[in-house]
Amino acid sequence: MPHSSSVRICLVLIVTPLSGLATTAVAQVRWETSASVEYTTGSYGGTEATEVVYAPLSVSAVASRWRFAAALPYVQFEGPGGTVSGGVVVPGTGPVVRQSGLGDLSVGAAYQLVEPVLGRTQWELAAAVKIPTAGENLGTGEADYSLQLGARQPVSDRFTLVASVGYTWLGDPAAFELQDGPTATAGVNFAPAQGRNLGVQVSYRHPFQNGLEPQTVLNPYVRSDFSNGWSITGYGTAGLTTSSPDYGVGLSLGRSF
């Protein structure tokens, strides 16, 4: 999500069954496609509000312990001239403008570090690259890189704790400088029935510019998986710092096969 791309990564870790729990002699590939749309608004440490619509098309493949994913979004923002890129809204000044177009392409891979066993802590190492494909002011024009270690710990048949720590390297455009820094997430997932999940998580991002607070958001969510391979996820966003979005909502429709 703008301002919370790490949330999507962690949501996958929370609610997606780990493929390694059932192994076969020949690893089968499981594919999932999804279409999402989300709306967020906030000043992001500036003086005027910026509204962002972020609508990515995503595809992922899971084979044994490996997971690969790619996402290309359509982005629309309205606010004082600034930049929206890879989960970052850079506050702008001046008259309100409205721009839209394709955003930056993101690709990533993740690997389960130990053989998944029910009831045990499950570890995953993930890396992602943001490729600068966006139009002017819809991206920085530079590549970003991130690395993340995630953990998932079942505490009962219905409750699972999820956490991650990571680091993001942001490319610096010619007009301004962005700061690299750590990221972290923590959350709890409740599964009231087979194929039903709901929970909440908090996400932290190191300040990406001097003078801004860390970006910290709270994300409640609910997801339903159906027997025909379809799934639907709804989530909200509540900012806890001035550099975060004030609030937001999102919806994702997925199909696995």
Residue, then its C-alpha position, 0 to 999 in steps of 0.5 A: m500500500p503506498h505507505s505500507s508495501s511491507v503490509r502486503i508482504c506480511l499479509v501473505l505470510i500471515v494468511t497463505p498456507l505454507s506449501g511445504l507442509a505437504t510435500t510430494a516427490v515432484a514439487q508442484v507449482r501453485w500460482e495466484t493472481s490478484a487484482s487490488v485497489e486501495y485508497t489512502t489520504g494524509s499529509y505525510g509530514g507536509t501541510e496539505a493532504t494527498e489522496v492516493v489510489y493504488a491498484p496493482l495487478s499481481v502474480s505469484a508462484v509457489a514451488s516447494r519452499w520458494r515463492f516468487a512474485a511480481a506486481l505492476p500498479y496503476v497509481q493516481f494521486e491528488g495533492p500538492g506537487g510531490t512524488v509517489s513511489g514504492g510505498v513512499v509519498v514525498p510531501g510536496t508544496g504549491p498548487v494541488v495537482r492530479q496525476s495518474g498512470l502506471g507505477d513502478l514494477s516490483v519483483g521479489a522472491a522468498y525462501q522458507l529457511v526450514e522445512p515447515v512443520l505444523g506447530r513450529t516456528q516458520w522462517e522466511l527470507a525475502a528480497a524485493v526490487k522496485i524497478p523504475t517503470a513509473g511516469e514522472n512524479l509517479g516514481t523516483g526514477e531510481a531502483d529500490y531494494s529490500l531484504q526481510l526476515g519473517a517469522r510465523q509462530p502458531v500459538s493455538d489451533r486458531f491464533t498465529l503470531v507474525a513478525s518481520v524485520g528488514y532493511t530498505w535501500l532507496g534510490d536517490p533521484a536528482a531533486f532530493e535525497l531519500q534515507d535508507g533504513p530498517t523496517a519491521t512488522a508485528g501482528v496476530n492472525f485469528a482463524p475462526a474457521q477453515g479458509r477464514n482469517l482476520g487480524v491486525q498488524v502494525s508496520y514501522r518504516h525508518p524516516f525516509q527524509n530528514g525532518l520526518e517522523p518514522q512511518t507507523v501504521l495499524n492495519p486490520y484485515v479480514r480474508s476469506d478463501f473459497s473452495n474454488g480457488w478464489s479469495i477476497t481480502g479487505y483491510g484498513t489503514a490507520g496512521l500513528t505518526t504525522s508522516s503516515p497516511d491518516y487512514g485508508v481502505g483496500l480490497s483484493l480479489g485473488r485466484s489460485f490454481 
